[in-house]
């Protein structure tokens, strides 16, 4: 019994001692280092293009570009006036050249479609030698030859080489007609001819350009 009382006394003394020690210790609060701290004010970034506004289906009724565009071309005097918008009247230079060539061919055709007088020549020769050839494209030009309205060569196709005939001249006029039977593959009927006397001297030399059915005439006058 004495032992139990002793233990209780020891425990009571010990608890009182601890309570006295704890009551002597005072708590001190730790103040903050910087009491003037203020949060930074964040400014939202401004867009680069502030004027761009997203399309609104409530304000823009033509967002799909389905509405016809207004023609802003300026005109004076209504639809029949003068338009300030240049017209796209493109002219092909090749067409202009073709028109000029066609016009030139039409003019040349008028020259070809007529008889041609190749001149009158005097001679004392008894005979005359007539030579001719195709001087243009060798394209099958054919002729017939008449002497004083009588046919002496019914038909001959000219080549690039001279060919011909010899005639006996009568006193006075000796008319030689070269009649174009065609214009070959490339018109007109073209030829170069030469006429020599009986001594081989040249009396005349010339060329013709004939349409089909027309003739070139040379007259040899025997004195």
C-alpha positions in Angstrom: 0.0 0.0 0.0 2.8 2.4 0.8 4.4 1.5 -2.5 1.3 2.5 -4.5 0.9 5.8 -2.6 4.5 6.6 -3.4 4.1 6.0 -7.1 1.0 8.3 -7.1 2.9 11.1 -5.4 5.8 10.8 -7.8 3.4 11.0 -10.8 1.7 14.1 -9.3 5.0 15.9 -8.7 6.2 15.1 -12.2 3.1 16.4 -13.9 3.2 19.7 -12.0 6.8 20.2 -12.9 6.1 19.8 -16.6 3.1 22.2 -16.5 5.3 24.8 -14.8 8.0 24.5 -17.5 5.4 24.8 -20.4 3.8 27.9 -18.7 7.1 29.7 -18.7 7.6 29.4 -22.5 5.9 32.3 -24.5 4.9 31.9 -28.3 6.2 34.6 -30.6 4.7 34.9 -34.2 7.2 35.2 -37.1 6.4 38.4 -39.1 6.4 38.2 -43.0 9.5 39.5 -44.7 7.6 41.8 -47.1 4.3 43.1 -46.0 3.9 45.5 -49.0 3.4 42.7 -51.6 0.8 43.5 -54.2 -0.2 41.2 -57.1 0.9 42.3 -60.6 -1.8 43.7 -62.9 -1.9 41.6 -66.1 -2.9 43.5 -69.2 -4.5 41.4 -72.0 -2.6 41.4 -75.3 -4.2 43.5 -78.1 -4.8 41.8 -81.5 -2.6 42.8 -84.4 -5.5 43.7 -86.6 -8.1 45.3 -84.3 -10.3 46.3 -87.3 -11.0 42.8 -88.5 -14.4 41.7 -87.4 -15.7 38.2 -87.8 -18.6 37.9 -90.2 -22.0 37.8 -88.7 -24.9 35.9 -90.2 -27.1 38.6 -88.7 -25.5 41.6 -90.4 -23.9 40.2 -93.6 -26.5 38.5 -95.7 -24.1 37.8 -98.6 -21.4 35.9 -96.9 -21.5 33.2 -99.6 -21.1 35.8 -102.5 -24.4 34.7 -104.0 -25.6 38.3 -104.5 -24.9 39.7 -108.0 -22.1 42.3 -108.0 -22.8 45.8 -109.0 -21.3 46.9 -112.3 -19.3 50.0 -111.5 -18.3 50.8 -115.0 -18.9 54.5 -115.8 -21.0 55.3 -118.8 -22.1 58.5 -120.4 -25.5 58.7 -122.0 -26.9 55.4 -120.7 -26.4 52.1 -122.5 -25.8 53.8 -125.8 -23.2 56.2 -124.4 -19.4 56.0 -124.2 -18.0 53.4 -121.8 -14.9 54.2 -119.8 -14.1 50.5 -119.6 -11.8 49.5 -122.4 -13.1 46.8 -124.7 -11.2 43.6 -125.2 -11.2 43.8 -129.0 -8.2 41.6 -129.6 -7.0 41.7 -133.2 -4.9 38.8 -134.4 -1.9 40.1 -136.5 -2.1 36.9 -138.6 -5.7 37.7 -139.6 -4.5 41.2 -140.8 -1.8 39.6 -142.9 -4.2 37.1 -144.4 -6.6 39.9 -145.3 -3.8 41.8 -147.0 -2.7 38.7 -148.9 -6.2 37.9 -150.0 -6.7 41.5 -151.1 -3.5 41.3 -153.1 -4.5 38.0 -154.7 -7.8 39.5 -155.7 -6.0 42.4 -157.4 -3.6 40.1 -159.1 -6.5 37.9 -160.2 -7.9 40.9 -162.0 -4.6 41.4 -163.8 -4.3 37.7 -164.8 -7.9 37.5 -166.1 -7.3 39.5 -169.2 -5.4 39.2 -172.4 -1.9 40.5 -172.6 -0.2 42.3 -175.5 3.5 41.5 -175.5 4.4 44.0 -178.3 4.9 44.4 -182.0 8.4 43.8 -183.6 9.7 44.4 -187.1 12.0 41.9 -188.8 13.5 41.1 -192.2 13.8 37.4 -191.2 12.2 34.7 -193.3 11.6 32.4 -190.3 11.3 32.9 -186.6 12.1 30.4 -183.8 9.8 30.7 -180.8 11.0 29.2 -177.4 9.1 29.1 -174.1 9.3 27.5 -170.6 7.5 27.6 -167.3 9.5 30.2 -165.2 7.5 29.9 -162.0 6.7 26.7 -160.1 6.9 23.7 -162.4 3.3 22.8 -161.7 1.9 21.6 -165.0 1.1 24.9 -166.8 -0.3 24.0 -170.3 -0.8 26.2 -173.4 -1.9 26.0 -177.0 -0.3 28.2 -179.8 -2.1 29.9 -182.7 -0.5 31.6 -185.7 -2.8 34.1 -187.4 -5.7 32.5 -185.6 -4.8 29.1 -186.8 -3.8 26.5 -184.3 -0.3 25.2 -184.7 0.3 23.6 -181.3 -2.9 22.1 -179.8 -1.5 21.5 -176.4 1.9 21.4 -174.6 2.8 21.2 -170.9 5.7 23.5 -170.2 8.7 22.4 -168.2 11.7 24.3 -166.7 13.6 23.8 -170.0 13.1 25.8 -173.1 11.1 24.1 -175.9 9.4 25.6 -179.0 8.8 25.6 -182.7 9.9 27.4 -185.9 7.5 29.3 -188.2 7.7 30.7 -191.7 6.9 34.4 -191.7 4.6 36.0 -194.2 4.9 39.5 -195.4 3.1 41.9 -193.1 1.6 40.8 -189.7 2.4 37.5 -188.1 0.3 37.2 -185.0 1.3 34.5 -182.4 -1.2 33.8 -179.6 -0.3 31.8 -176.5 -3.5 30.6 -174.8 -3.5 29.4 -171.2 -5.3 26.0 -171.0 -4.9 25.9 -167.2 -3.2 27.6 -164.2 -1.3 24.5 -163.0 -1.2 23.6 -159.4 -0.2 27.1 -158.4 -1.9 29.9 -160.4 -1.5 31.7 -162.6 -0.2 30.2 -165.9 3.3 31.6 -166.0 5.9 31.4 -168.8 9.0 33.0 -170.2 9.4 33.1 -174.0 12.1 34.2 -176.5 11.8 34.8 -180.3 14.9 34.5 -182.6 15.3 35.4 -186.3 16.7 33.1 -188.9 20.3 34.2 -188.0 19.8 33.3 -184.3 19.5 36.9 -183.2 17.1 37.7 -180.4 14.0 39.6 -181.6 12.0 39.7 -178.4 12.0 38.2 -174.9 9.2 38.6 -172.3 7.0 36.8 -169.7 3.3 36.3 -169.2 0.9 35.6 -166.3 -2.4 34.4 -167.5 -5.7 33.1 -166.1 -7.2 30.1 -167.7 -8.7 30.8 -171.2 -6.8 34.1 -171.7 -4.0 34.7 -174.1 -0.7 36.5 -174.6 -0.1 37.9 -178.1 3.1 38.9 -179.9 3.1 40.3 -183.4 6.1 40.0 -185.8 5.9 42.4 -188.7 7.9 41.2 -191.8 9.1 44.1 -193.9 
